[in-house]
Structure formats: C-alpha cells, structure tokens
Amino acid sequence: MLASSASGQMAALCSPSPTLPTASLLLLRRRRLRLLHPPPSAAALLLLLPARRRGRHHHRRGGVLRCDAAAASPSAGSTLENPVRRKCSPLLESALLPGGNGLTTHDWMAVPDIWRTAAEKYADRVALVDPYHEPPSELTYKQLEQEILDFSQGLRAIGVAPDEKIALFADNSCRWLVADQGIMATGAINVVRGTRSSDEELFQIYTHSESIALVVDSPQFFNRLAESFISRINARFIVLLWGEKSCLNSEVVNGIPLYDFKDITQLGRESRNTLRHSHEQGQQVVFETITPDDVATLIYTSGTSGTPKGVMLTHRNLLHQIKNLWDFVPAVPGDRFLSMLPPWHAYERASEYFIFTYGIQQVYTTVKYLKEDLQRYQPQYIVSVPLVYETLYSSIQRQISSSSTARKFVALALIKISLLYMEAKRIYEGTVLSNNPVKPSFIVYMVNWLSARIVAALLWPLHNLAKTLVYKKIHSAIGISKAGISGGGSLPMHVDKFFEAVGVKVQNGYGLTETSPVVAARRPFCNVLGTVGHPVKHTEIKVVDMETGEVLPDGSKGVVKVRGPQVMKGYYKNPSATNKVLDQEGWFDTGDIGWIAPHCPTGPSRKCGGMLVLEGRAKDTIVLTTGENVEPAEIEEAASRSDLINQIVVVGQDKRRIGALIVPNYDEVLATAKRKSILDGNNELAKDKVLNLLYDELRTWMVDCSFQIGPILIVDEPFTVDNGLLTPTLKLRRDKVTAKYHREIDALYK
C-alpha cells in the first residue's frame, strides 16, 4: 500500500532566501497564468510554520538528509514543528543537499539519477530528436538533464509532495520523458496512460490511483476529456505539455490552476537560480532521499481480460532493467534508436531508460511516418511490437508481388534458397529448437551435421547472390543496421525466419508489466528462432504443472513462474489480486504457457539449453470435450500467414470443435477471385465464395497444425484500439471480441 500525503500538505522550496516566493509570484504574473485559486506560495507556507528558531544548520541523520533554514524569531534554541517534507533523487539533485551525498557517478538509488551520469559522460551529444511536435525539438544530454531538473523543481514550487500521485496522460514525445522523470525526481508517483484509452478508462485510473493532479498531452486531448473526465475529477492543478492554454475549453476547469510546459520549467529554473545565488535566511525543509524501494510509477495493465490493475513498480525494479539490458542490446554512444511505442508501456519505458545510459540518440516517430523515418534516419535499432515486424514483412511481400513476373520469380526463388540455407546452418551451428531431452546418437548427429554442411556449402553462393540482387534493397528500405527488438507479444515464426534469411536481425524478448518488464530475451550472438532467449541476470524461471504446481523438468510444458529484482511490489489497493499471482517466496505467476529447452552437450540443439519457449496464455487455452488442450495463438499464427486474412480470433464455445472470427483482407480476396475468375457479372464476390476462398487458405497454411478450424464467421469491422478490441499496445482483447460477437458465435455453432 502506498503512503499518500495529506491533501493540505504543500512542499516549500529549500531556500535560504525569503525573497523566493516573491520571484515565483512575479513569474506567475508575468506569464499571466490562469489561476483562479492559486496553490499556496512558499511565503504563505512560512506563515503556517512556527517561527521559533534563529540561524540555520545542516546535518545528516540516519539516511535522512536535512537542510534547516529558519526565519529569525525570539526563541533561538527550539526546533520547528511540522517541517516541510521533501524527497529528491540523491545523485541527480546532489547540489541541493548539504555536503553532497557521497555517491559516485554510477551509484544510482533512483531512476532519475541516471541523467546526472549521462549528462557528465555525453554532455553535448544529441539525446533526443522530436520532429513531429510543435515546436520540433532536439536536446543534448546536458539540456535534457536541465529540463528534468527545471520541471521537477517547478512541480515542487506549485506544491507537489512526496508519494502523491500525478496522472500523466500523454503520448510519446520528448516532453513526456521530461515530465515522467521530473515527477519521479520529486519523490511523487506518476500514473501513466496514453491518449487512445477511453475517457471512462482514464477516469477509473485517475480515481482509483488517488491522483491529485493531471498532466495532459495537448489542447485537443484536453478538450476531448473536458466534459466526460475533467469536470468529474478533483485536481489540484493541470499541466499542458504541448500547445497553448488559450486553445483549452476553460468552461469546465472550475477554478483549477492551468500551467503549460514552459510555465513549469521557467518557474523551476528561477527557483533553482535563487537556490544557487541566495545566502539569506529561509525556512526549514527536511530532505529525504528517494530509496530504491520507493514506488516510482503506477502502470495500469492493458486489460486483455478483466479490469486493468495498477502495477506498483519501484525504483529498484526499473534500475534492474537499466543495469542489465545491455547484454541483449549492446548499444554504443551514437547509435540511433527509432521510438514509436507508447512511452507509458513498461517495455518502451525500460528500454528508453536503459539506452540513454549509453549515449545513444533517440528519434521519435509515429506509425504514420515509420516507413519514411526508417529510410531517413537509418537507425541501428528499433524497439517495437511483433505487429510492426509483421507489417514490414507484408509490405516487402506486396512489393515483390507487384514486380514484373521475372523479378518476382527471381526474388521468391532466392528467398526460398536463403530459407533452406538458414535451415542447414542452424543444424550444424546447434541452434535447432527441440524439447526432446534425449541425446542423439553420435553417428546420427555426425551424419546430420555433415549433410547440413554440404547443403549449406552448395547454397551459399546463391544466398550471397540474393544479398546483392534482393536483400540490399530490403536493407535500404528497412534501414535497421543492427537489430530490431521485438516484445510485447508473440513473434510469428514465418516472420522470424524471413528476416533471418534476408539478413535483418530480429531479437525476440519476453516480459510483463508486472516484471518491469523484461524477463528473458535473445542475445545478438545466440539468437535462436522460436525462443525468447535466456533469462536476464539475477532472474529465475521455472515451469510448473497447471494442476499440481509441481516443478516440471526441462522440455515439459506448463505455467511459467518468475522470481527476481524486477518483479513488482504488488497491485495498488488490491491485495487479493496480488496474493493470487505473487507467493510468499517471491515467485510471480505469469499465466503464460511455456517450456524450457533441455540442455544437450552435443547435437543440433546444443546451444539452446536453458532458453524459454512460450506457447500461449493459460486463460486462453480451449479445453475440448475430448480432453485435448488447444492453444489459439499457434493456430492464429499459422492462419495469419495468408494474404487473404487480415485478422483472426480462434474460438471454441461448444468445446467440441474450434471455430474462428476472420477479418478478411478484401483487396487480396478480390485479387484472388479475379485470378480464379469467380467474380460475378458486377465484379462482386458472394459471401459463400469468400468463405470458400478462406477455407482453401486455412487448409493451405494450417497443414502442420494439430487442429483444424471448423465454422468461420466473417467480420467486416477490423479489431482496433479505437473500438476497444485491441489494447493500446496492439494485443487482442479476446474477452471483448467474444462478448461483442457472442450472438453470432452462438449462431455459428448452432
């Protein structure tokens, strides 16, 4: 449970000068802030504090850093009652602390501490490029550190206290990062979400988290929330990250103080300048350093089923990721990363924190500009979800299909040869995935190894030819020179194999919001397809029986459990949900079905031992009346390889056979129908003919699946974030889909 500050408590500035409140008020007047009921100034707070002490002194007691400065008073030996309580990021804000803090450059106690280290090592390197906001922004590491310090101090100046929750509802941008880190540096807890969430979901998150203020993305987003959200909440103030306050719907504000980004940073800048240059007496403030076990953020789960829960992640959780992800992404200063995921998502967030500690440059983009920016910026890395790689794959396939017959034949033939070459290479390199713990005989292994070597040697010249004729153009279009990092969902095997064949490295990883998020990932030089790699340092993984909970041997399928420093503190105000997934020994039940690759010292799987393989979600498993378990993800992945299928959801309502809801790709359906000459006189296609085409595709692509799809329901409306059928991170909300179409599904089985 989080400790909330009393709503009336306001943090005053640790300043030796009583003139600071005057400077702050002048700033507020100069910028003409729309404050109908301004928060108390530091001067007002001085009137509330008993003036019983003359002079000032500094001392350190137990881990609590104190900066005492009291106004002159008749009673000179007594202590102040109810001193103003503050928290700060000990390394980042060491200048505020009396006598420093004794920490070295890499002694990070809180997440914002990383910015002091980065600013010292990479001061004038460009850290951020944000080309699509107004104004476009480019910040060096030193400038970024100063923006974070200014924003943090600005929040203190308007009364933000430690452990209070501030809702940060905004999308990916440089100012999001500044606001996120500025809030954390005050010791407050940010509650994060994006603009694509529904108003009701945002309202539930705001009220459940007990947030006291709101930071929003833009005037357009603010105005969208005006009636349904802002008029219903209690907010001490609202901060606008982008745009002008004059564009806001002021009728619903009801006297809530409004600030824009520049208001906060300028107020913080003047406050910090006063702290540095004033030597007069001020009021007493007690500084407590943020500790690693303090909660840094509340992230509400995407809600693929049920109501979103508030995951409490501590500074220790996030610092584990920052300190250990380099093993998987060996970034070097100057590497360029393309960022497009929601920044509030744990995957994007931990990745950003980590890469900035290595002096990289991050460029913000959007889905709309992704293809253009890949070519324009030629990034070394992109961190994204499987859907992005599927989209790139489909785009390349369409481009090949639209080529002349000769070019198309050559390209497809060379890609097929490269796929065969990679199959052979995996055999002799020992990266063939298998769950069979039995060691193969030496003779069989040597025969297979020699055969694979011969096949690879024969195909190698053609594979090299493909690099020159085909793959060079693909690399130029994609622009990713080192690796694409995939997480947040299942990466289809055909996409994985394709990018391996054309020489674009895609590293798959695994994690959850509750694990901050990375649990395991594939390393650059041990990138075994079909797995999510080895565990991150200091992380334990075990697979247990779904019924008995007993630990299973390697190669056996069961529920994956995780233990390590990245596992969450718990769900906010939900101890029952916490106890369901987190046992007393610290093991977190992921709810995912998987197995651990057995260790084999020799053979085609000798390098796969200890890697984690995932096969679906326990809650998604369909149990048929025959007792057989069906994992929908496996079938959906196979079927989605068809160009005719845009989206598919496997269902099994009658428990006797599985069916599917399919959103067709009508452009491809019509093109296929035209090739087969089955269009009617008006160049239209009857629904029964669409069904026949889809059944043909399913038979083609699911030939290796254990189960076949029976009844099909054609759905015309795609599953999207806007209609609530995908999460903001583009994962399917099965419960929402089946609830929306439950009548049609019931009729399908009848």
Secondary structure as GFF3:
##gff-version 3
##sequence-region A 1 750
A	DSSP	alpha_helix	20	30	.	.	.	ID=ss1
A	DSSP	alpha_helix	42	48	.	.	.	ID=ss2
A	DSSP	beta_strand	56	61	.	.	.	ID=ss3
A	DSSP	beta_strand	64	69	.	.	.	ID=ss4
A	DSSP	beta_strand	84	88	.	.	.	ID=ss5
A	DSSP	three_ten_helix	94	96	.	.	.	ID=ss6
A	DSSP	three_ten_helix	111	113	.	.	.	ID=ss7
A	DSSP	alpha_helix	114	121	.	.	.	ID=ss8
A	DSSP	beta_strand	126	130	.	.	.	ID=ss9
A	DSSP	beta_strand	137	140	.	.	.	ID=ss10
A	DSSP	alpha_helix	141	157	.	.	.	ID=ss11
A	DSSP	beta_strand	165	169	.	.	.	ID=ss12
A	DSSP	alpha_helix	174	185	.	.	.	ID=ss13
A	DSSP	beta_strand	189	193	.	.	.	ID=ss14
A	DSSP	alpha_helix	199	209	.	.	.	ID=ss15
A	DSSP	beta_strand	211	216	.	.	.	ID=ss16
A	DSSP	alpha_helix	219	225	.	.	.	ID=ss17
A	DSSP	three_ten_helix	230	232	.	.	.	ID=ss18
A	DSSP	beta_strand	238	240	.	.	.	ID=ss19
A	DSSP	three_ten_helix	245	247	.	.	.	ID=ss20
A	DSSP	three_ten_helix	250	252	.	.	.	ID=ss21
A	DSSP	beta_strand	258	260	.	.	.	ID=ss22
A	DSSP	alpha_helix	261	277	.	.	.	ID=ss23
A	DSSP	beta_strand	285	289	.	.	.	ID=ss24
A	DSSP	beta_strand	295	300	.	.	.	ID=ss25
A	DSSP	beta_strand	310	314	.	.	.	ID=ss26
A	DSSP	alpha_helix	315	324	.	.	.	ID=ss27
A	DSSP	three_ten_helix	325	327	.	.	.	ID=ss28
A	DSSP	beta_strand	336	339	.	.	.	ID=ss29
A	DSSP	alpha_helix	346	356	.	.	.	ID=ss30
A	DSSP	beta_strand	361	364	.	.	.	ID=ss31
A	DSSP	alpha_helix	370	377	.	.	.	ID=ss32
A	DSSP	beta_strand	381	384	.	.	.	ID=ss33
A	DSSP	alpha_helix	386	401	.	.	.	ID=ss34
A	DSSP	alpha_helix	405	429	.	.	.	ID=ss35
A	DSSP	alpha_helix	442	466	.	.	.	ID=ss36
A	DSSP	pi_helix	467	471	.	.	.	ID=ss37
A	DSSP	alpha_helix	472	478	.	.	.	ID=ss38
A	DSSP	beta_strand	483	486	.	.	.	ID=ss39
A	DSSP	alpha_helix	493	502	.	.	.	ID=ss40
A	DSSP	beta_strand	506	511	.	.	.	ID=ss41
A	DSSP	three_ten_helix	513	515	.	.	.	ID=ss42
A	DSSP	beta_strand	518	521	.	.	.	ID=ss43
A	DSSP	beta_strand	534	535	.	.	.	ID=ss44
A	DSSP	beta_strand	540	544	.	.	.	ID=ss45
A	DSSP	beta_strand	558	563	.	.	.	ID=ss46
A	DSSP	beta_strand	570	571	.	.	.	ID=ss47
A	DSSP	alpha_helix	575	581	.	.	.	ID=ss48
A	DSSP	beta_strand	588	596	.	.	.	ID=ss49
A	DSSP	beta_strand	612	617	.	.	.	ID=ss50
A	DSSP	three_ten_helix	618	620	.	.	.	ID=ss51
A	DSSP	beta_strand	622	623	.	.	.	ID=ss52
A	DSSP	beta_strand	629	630	.	.	.	ID=ss53
A	DSSP	alpha_helix	632	639	.	.	.	ID=ss54
A	DSSP	beta_strand	645	651	.	.	.	ID=ss55
A	DSSP	beta_strand	659	664	.	.	.	ID=ss56
A	DSSP	alpha_helix	666	675	.	.	.	ID=ss57
A	DSSP	alpha_helix	687	701	.	.	.	ID=ss58
A	DSSP	beta_strand	712	714	.	.	.	ID=ss59
A	DSSP	alpha_helix	734	740	.	.	.	ID=ss60
A	DSSP	alpha_helix	742	749	.	.	.	ID=ss61
###
